[in-house]
Amino acid sequence: MPVWKRKKKQFAQEIDVDPTELSQIINKHRKPTEKIIYRLEIHSNRNFPAIMWFKILEKERAYELLHDKSIVNNERSHVKQQLKFSLT
């Protein structure tokens, strides 16, 4: 059976991950751990190398940093003093 036709529970068993954890990763409630990324690489017979997954996660994080202003606003209260110059 092709991977894309498998149920999440079956796929979770194939990579030895709790189905709930897999669901949380798929629905972006949790980030995949390194062990899961390496298991995905092994499961795909290296067709989807671990480095590809890490790069995707890095790009997602960069996008969040650029576009989610609430993170900066939440952290602003923790900074006691700002520098008086700007490079931009």
Order of alpha helices (4+ residues) and beta strands (2+ residues): alpha-alpha-alpha-alpha-alpha
